[in-house]
Amino acid sequence: MASVNWSRAWGSYLQTNLRWTGTQASRPICFSPLENTLRCFAASRRASSFGASHRDGGVQPDGNHHLPLKVNRERLMETLHETCAWGTGKRWGQASTDTGMSRLTLSDSDKKARDWFVGTVEALGCRVTVDAIGNVFAVRPGREEGAATFAGSHMDTQPTGGRYDGILGIMAGVEMLRILQENDVKTKFPVGVVNWTNEEGARFPYSMMGSGVWAEALPLETAYNLRSVTGESVTLKSELERIGYLGNVPASFRSIPMGAHFELHIEQGPILEAERRKIGVVQGVQAYKWFTIEIEGRGLTPVRKDAHTGTTPLANRSDALLLASKFMVHGNRMATKHAALVSTGILTLSPGSTNTIPGSVRLSLDIRAPRNETVEEVEAQLRQDFAHLAAGKDIGSLHQGGTLGKGEFSVSWRTDSETTATVFHKDCIKCAREAAADVLGAGSDGLVRDVVSGAGHDSVYASRICPTTMIFVPCRDGVSHNPAEYTSPEDCAIGAEVLMNSVLKYDAMRS
């Protein structure tokens, strides 16, 4: 791609595409040339602070000096909380909005949220397409035909999730469409918002599923045949049919192309808050591999490896749980050594009795790192070391944690899922970085940092097909997948403004 004079392209874009409507006080605020940023930013702070609504006055455009488009912060938060009435979860505080979310994909509450989304974007003049996996694409026309630049995320949640994971990205996208429509902004190419199906994978066990099918990384029939893990005798396809979101458009980027994909998301970690940053510009997503490991104690007889806790001396035991605990401790050590992450989130014992030594254990193993090579190195080392531990060999004085007795163990590994490291597109990153500087103004260098996402997102699959990046905002204490998940209204608004202006910047530089 040819080099772009970003300042000139952006200024020309705004002068060409913005036509003010309404009263002087209702005009949006648009980006100024660099030499006027300090003056305009100070005025905007006096008028309204970072998250001010475009209806609250702020700095008025004078024909030469503009600030970036601003969102209506109050409306953004009202919309977010109003839509959280569908699928409200556990209460964690006294305020009316101090509840989590339990909006599992394709549930009745998910249908209500989807219906609201479709009705809202259609009222804003968007064309809505539902594909065969239930992804919902809302497209606002541009002056020219072409693939839309999308803001995307998801509205499904964990069973005990929060109000911001995914949901903020969709609500910010809707707010973007509202601002563009209210101010008659004519983009060069179409822009849109996409609600991806089943990002969480909490009800139907495949995360980032809708985007995975769209990117042709997951076969449609495989997705259709997934069964609910909540005890219902239903498949994903039958639930799509039941709630009316089994679209007739093929679920593929070949049918619904994207010019680019930007995703606003809470960080789901503590770094931005700890460093007092407002925006994380995401460079990519780290690689991960998930395994199920089964440990079987062979015992002292061919009949059974379990034993009575009261009558079996420590030296005579075949304690599979004790071996599993050594695995987990050693995994943590290897993570520290290799600058990786190693975790166990599922542990299943058999027979599961207070007075019976567990003879078999099944545990999950999650290995993550920014580099594919690191994940492979950690896996290889753990496979070797776990085999040594199972054979009774000591590693790093782990035997001090308890004797495994005389029993022998077999250890088997099964790979459940894996994703290679994702590197986001340099042009999208540049747009997000410059939009953050525009929104935050003078001193923004200390408020913005580059980050790598530790969690998977729909942007992983989107990036395989089109230019993509993500924008992170802080969340309190780094808490996510939890009812108490929280991002302040100010940070939500800043993130929404960076998202909107990133989309507009990318649209401006497309040829």
Residue pairs with C-beta under 8 A, 6 or more apart in sequence:
1 427
4 509
6 430
6 434
6 505
6 509
7 33
7 34
9 508
9 509
10 31
10 434
10 505
10 508
11 31
11 33
12 508
13 188
13 504
13 507
13 508
14 30
14 31
14 66
17 185
17 186
17 187
17 188
18 28
18 30
18 183
18 184
18 185
19 183
19 184
19 185
19 186
20 27
20 28
20 61
20 183
21 182
21 183
21 184
22 182
22 183
24 60
25 55
25 56
25 57
26 54
26 55
26 182
27 54
27 60
27 61
27 183
28 54
28 69
28 70
28 179
28 182
28 183
28 185
29 44
29 54
29 58
29 59
29 61
29 66
29 67
29 68
29 69
29 70
30 61
30 66
30 67
30 68
30 69
31 66
31 67
31 68
31 438
31 501
32 40
32 65
32 66
32 67
33 65
36 65
37 438
37 441
37 442
38 441
38 442
40 59
40 65
40 67
40 441
41 67
41 441
41 442
42 442
43 58
43 59
44 52
44 58
44 59
44 67
44 441
47 56
47 57
47 58
47 59
48 56
48 57
48 58
49 490
50 278
50 439
50 440
50 490
50 493
50 494
51 71
51 73
51 489
51 490
51 492
51 493
51 494
51 497
52 58
52 70
52 73
52 493
53 70
53 71
53 72
53 73
53 74
53 75
54 69
54 70
54 71
54 72
54 179
54 183
55 72
58 67
58 70
59 65
59 67
67 438
68 435
68 438
68 439
68 497
68 501
69 179
69 183
69 185
69 497
69 500
69 501
69 504
70 179
70 497
71 172
71 175
71 176
71 179
71 493
71 496
71 497
71 500
72 175
72 178
72 179
73 489
73 490
73 492
73 493
75 175
75 178
76 171
76 172
76 175
76 489
76 492
76 493
76 496
77 489
77 492
77 493
79 171
79 174
79 175
80 163
80 164
80 167
80 168
80 171
80 492
81 97
81 163
83 113
83 116
83 155
83 167
83 171
84 97
84 99
84 101
84 163
84 167
86 103
86 109
86 110
86 112
86 113
86 116
87 101
87 102
87 103
87 104
87 107
87 109
87 110
87 113
87 157
88 99
88 100
88 101
88 102
89 99
89 100
89 101
89 102
89 157
89 159
89 160
89 161
89 483
90 99
90 100
90 102
90 160
90 483
91 98
91 99
91 100
91 483
92 98
92 99
92 100
92 483
92 484
93 484
97 163
99 163
99 483
100 160
100 161
100 162
100 163
100 482
100 483
100 484
100 485
101 157
101 158
101 161
101 162
101 163
101 167
101 483
102 109
102 157
102 158
102 159
102 160
102 161
103 109
103 110
103 113
103 155
103 156
103 157
103 161
104 110
104 156
104 157
104 159
104 200
104 202
104 203
104 230
105 156
105 197
105 198
105 199
105 200
105 202
105 203
105 204
106 134
106 197
106 198
106 203
106 204
106 236
106 239
106 240
106 242
106 243
106 245
107 203
108 243
110 155
110 156
110 243
111 243
111 244
111 245
113 155
114 136
114 155
114 195
114 243
114 245
117 136
117 138
117 155
117 170
117 174
117 195
118 128
118 136
118 138
120 174
121 128
121 138
121 174
121 177
121 193
122 128
122 138
124 140
124 177
124 178
124 181
125 140
125 141
125 181
126 138
126 139
126 140
126 177
126 192
126 193
127 138
127 139
127 141
128 136
128 137
128 138
128 139
129 136
129 137
129 139
129 247
129 249
129 256
130 136
130 137
130 245
130 247
130 249
131 137
131 214
131 247
131 249
131 250
131 251
131 252
131 255
131 256
132 213
132 220
132 246
132 247
132 248
132 249
132 250
132 251
133 197
133 209
133 210
133 213
133 214
133 220
133 223
133 240
133 247
133 251
134 197
134 198
134 210
134 240
134 245
134 246
134 247
135 194
135 195
135 196
135 197
135 210
135 211
135 213
135 214
135 247
135 251
135 256
136 194
136 195
136 245
137 148
137 150
137 192
137 193
137 194
137 256
138 177
138 192
138 193
138 194
139 148
139 190
139 191
139 192
140 148
140 177
140 180
140 181
140 187
140 190
140 191
140 192
141 190
142 148
142 186
142 187
142 188
142 189
142 190
142 191
142 507
143 186
143 187
143 188
143 189
144 188
144 189
145 189
145 190
146 189
146 190
146 259
146 510
147 189
147 190
147 257
147 258
147 259
147 466
148 189
148 190
148 191
148 192
148 258
148 259
149 187
149 189
149 190
149 191
149 192
149 258
149 259
149 260
149 262
149 503
149 506
149 507
149 510
150 191
150 192
150 193
150 194
150 258
150 259
150 260
150 261
150 262
150 503
151 169
151 172
151 173
151 176
151 191
151 192
151 193
151 194
151 262
151 263
151 264
151 499
151 500
151 503
152 169
152 173
152 193
152 194
152 195
152 196
152 211
152 261
152 262
152 263
152 458
152 459
152 462
153 166
153 167
153 168
153 169
153 170
153 173
153 195
153 196
153 199
153 263
153 264
153 265
153 458
154 166
154 167
154 169
154 170
154 195
154 196
154 197
154 198
154 199
154 200
154 210
154 458
155 166
155 167
155 170
155 195
156 166
156 197
156 198
156 199
156 200
156 202
156 203
157 165
157 166
157 167
157 200
157 202
158 165
158 200
158 202
158 481
159 202
160 481
160 482
160 483
161 200
161 202
161 481
161 482
161 483
161 485
162 479
162 480
162 481
162 482
162 483
162 484
162 485
162 486
163 485
163 486
164 266
164 475
164 480
164 485
164 486
164 487
164 492
165 265
165 266
165 268
165 480
165 481
165 485
166 199
166 200
166 265
168 264
168 265
168 266
168 473
168 487
168 492
168 495
168 496
169 263
169 264
169 265
169 499
170 193
170 195
171 496
172 264
172 492
172 495
172 496
172 499
172 500
173 193
173 264
173 499
174 193
175 496
175 500
176 191
176 193
176 496
176 499
176 500
176 503
177 191
177 193
179 185
179 500
180 187
180 191
180 500
185 504
187 504
187 507
188 507
188 508
188 510
189 259
189 507
189 510
190 259
191 503
191 504
191 507
194 258
194 261
196 208
196 210
196 211
196 214
196 458
197 209
197 210
197 245
198 204
198 206
198 207
198 209
198 210
198 236
199 207
199 208
199 209
199 210
199 211
199 457
199 458
200 207
201 207
201 208
201 209
202 229
203 228
203 229
203 230
204 223
204 226
204 227
204 228
204 229
204 236
205 226
205 229
206 212
206 218
206 223
206 226
207 456
208 456
208 457
208 458
208 460
208 461
209 218
209 223
209 226
209 236
210 251
210 458
211 458
211 459
211 460
211 461
211 462
212 218
212 223
212 461
213 219
213 220
213 223
213 251
213 252
214 251
214 252
214 253
214 256
214 461
214 462
214 465
215 253
215 461
215 462
215 464
215 465
216 252
216 253
217 461
217 464
220 251
223 236
224 235
224 236
224 237
225 235
225 236
225 237
226 235
226 236
227 233
227 234
227 235
227 236
228 234
228 235
228 236
228 239
234 242
237 246
240 246
249 255
249 256
253 465
253 466
257 466
258 462
258 465
258 466
259 466
259 467
259 506
259 510
260 425
260 427
260 428
260 466
260 467
260 468
260 503
260 506
261 459
261 462
261 463
261 466
261 467
261 468
262 428
262 431
262 432
262 468
262 469
262 470
262 471
262 499
262 502
262 503
262 506
263 457
263 458
263 459
263 462
263 468
263 469
263 470
263 471
264 470
264 471
264 473
264 495
264 496
264 498
264 499
265 457
265 470
265 471
265 472
265 473
266 472
266 473
266 474
266 475
266 480
266 485
266 487
267 273
267 280
267 451
267 472
267 473
267 474
267 475
267 478
268 454
268 455
268 475
268 478
268 480
268 481
269 454
269 475
269 478
269 480
270 477
270 478
271 277
271 280
271 449
271 451
271 478
272 278
272 279
272 280
272 449
272 451
272 472
272 473
272 474
273 474
273 475
273 476
273 477
273 478
275 449
276 446
276 447
277 446
277 447
277 448
277 449
277 474
278 436
278 440
278 447
278 448
278 473
278 474
278 491
278 494
279 436
279 439
279 440
279 447
279 448
279 449
279 471
279 472
279 473
279 494
279 495
279 498
280 448
280 449
280 450
280 451
280 471
280 472
280 473
281 429
281 432
281 433
281 436
281 448
281 449
281 450
281 451
281 469
281 471
281 472
282 424
282 429
282 432
282 450
282 451
282 452
282 453
282 459
282 469
282 470
282 471
282 472
283 423
283 424
283 429
283 450
283 451
283 452
283 469
284 370
284 421
284 422
284 423
284 424
284 452
284 453
285 419
285 421
285 422
285 452
285 453
285 454
285 455
285 456
285 457
285 459
285 460
286 368
286 369
286 370
286 421
286 452
286 453
286 454
287 368
287 369
287 370
287 371
287 372
287 374
287 375
287 418
287 419
287 420
287 421
288 366
288 367
288 368
288 375
288 417
288 418
288 419
288 456
289 366
289 367
289 375
289 379
289 415
289 417
289 418
290 364
290 365
290 366
290 415
290 416
290 417
290 418
291 364
291 365
291 366
291 367
291 379
291 413
291 414
291 415
291 416
292 362
292 363
292 364
292 365
292 413
292 414
292 416
293 324
293 327
293 362
293 363
293 364
293 365
293 386
293 411
293 412
293 413
293 414
294 360
294 361
294 362
294 411
294 412
294 414
295 320
295 323
295 324
295 327
295 360
295 361
295 362
295 363
295 390
295 409
295 410
295 411
296 305
296 320
296 359
296 360
296 409
296 410
296 411
296 412
297 305
297 306
297 318
297 319
297 320
297 323
297 359
297 360
297 407
297 408
297 409
298 305
298 318
298 407
298 408
298 409
298 410
299 305
299 306
299 307
299 318
299 359
299 407
300 307
300 316
300 318
300 406
300 407
304 359
305 318
305 320
305 359
305 360
305 407
306 350
306 351
306 356
306 357
306 358
306 359
307 316
307 317
307 318
307 356
307 357
307 359
308 355
308 356
308 357
309 354
309 355
309 356
309 357
310 355
312 357
314 402
314 403
314 405
315 403
315 405
315 406
316 405
316 406
316 407
317 357
317 403
317 404
317 405
317 406
317 407
318 357
318 359
318 404
318 405
318 406
318 407
318 408
318 409
319 357
319 358
319 402
319 404
319 405
319 407
320 349
320 358
320 359
320 360
320 361
320 409
321 349
321 357
321 358
321 361
322 401
322 402
322 404
323 361
323 389
323 390
323 404
323 409
324 347
324 361
324 363
325 401
326 389
326 398
326 401
327 363
327 365
327 382
327 386
327 389
328 344
328 363
329 398
329 401
330 382
330 385
330 386
330 389
330 395
330 396
330 398
331 342
331 343
331 344
331 365
331 382
332 342
333 396
334 340
334 342
334 378
334 381
334 382
334 385
335 341
335 342
335 378
338 369
338 374
338 377
338 378
338 381
339 369
339 374
340 367
340 368
340 369
340 374
340 375
340 378
341 366
341 367
341 368
341 369
341 454
342 365
342 366
342 367
342 368
342 378
342 382
343 365
343 366
344 363
344 364
344 365
344 366
345 364
345 366
346 362
346 363
346 364
347 361
347 362
347 363
347 364
348 361
348 362
348 363
349 358
349 360
349 361
350 358
350 359
350 360
350 361
351 358
351 359
352 358
364 416
365 382
367 375
367 378
367 379
367 382
368 375
368 454
369 375
369 378
369 421
370 421
370 452
371 421
372 420
372 421
383 413
385 395
386 411
387 411
388 395
389 395
389 398
390 408
390 409
390 410
390 411
391 408
391 409
392 404
419 456
419 460
422 459
422 460
422 463
423 463
424 459
424 463
424 468
424 469
424 470
425 463
425 467
425 468
425 469
427 467
427 506
427 509
428 467
428 468
428 469
428 502
428 506
429 469
431 469
431 502
431 503
431 505
431 506
431 509
432 469
432 471
432 498
432 502
433 448
434 505
435 497
435 498
435 499
435 501
435 502
435 505
436 444
436 447
436 448
436 471
436 498
437 444
437 445
437 448
438 501
439 494
439 497
439 498
439 501
440 447
440 448
440 494
451 472
453 470
453 472
457 470
459 468
459 469
459 470
462 468
467 506
469 502
471 495
471 498
471 499
471 502
472 495
473 487
473 491
473 492
473 494
473 495
474 487
474 488
474 491
475 485
475 486
475 487
476 484
476 485
476 486
476 487
476 488
479 485
479 486
487 495
